[in-house]
Amino acid sequence: MAESTAAPGRGLLLFTVPGLRLDIRHQEPADRAPGRGCGPRPRTRAARLAWAARHAWHLRLHWRPAGTLRRWITDRCADCGQRFHWAETRHSYESSDQVWHEPCMTLRHVRSQLDDLTAYVQFTDDRNARWRAERRLQHLDATGRATTDA
């Protein structure tokens, strides 16, 4: 069984059942600060079991395969709108809940580079787009891929 650790927004991990991939967490009541409402968590396994029994209404079960299945059923690519295959990798940004297929994410990246270069050529770019465009052009010059047969 795992040692108690905090997970932001999901409560305090009390126990883990590895064979079932099940986490048992304690969620503080909504009107109480984390770790303050129900008192300190005991360190020994027996004391934790007794403490958990007294706080059974605060316990939340998290079965990890259910989350995987739910994401597989509900996730759609933000670009093309299609579902993901079962073991297909999802790509996202840290501050976004959106996910993309790998080809869609690559296309999104290339589009942003083309938008920066287009704004640079049309003199409608901002400082960030100008910096990205100039760095891209410098990279192309350094690798010799920007030369043309004239």
PyMOL commands that set and color helices and strands:
alter all, ss='L'
color gray80, all
select helices_A, chain A and resi 45-54+56-58+64-74+102-121+127-143
alter helices_A, ss='H'
color red, helices_A
select strands_A, chain A and resi 5-7+11-17+22-26+59-63
alter strands_A, ss='S'
color yellow, strands_A
deselect
rebuild
show_as cartoon
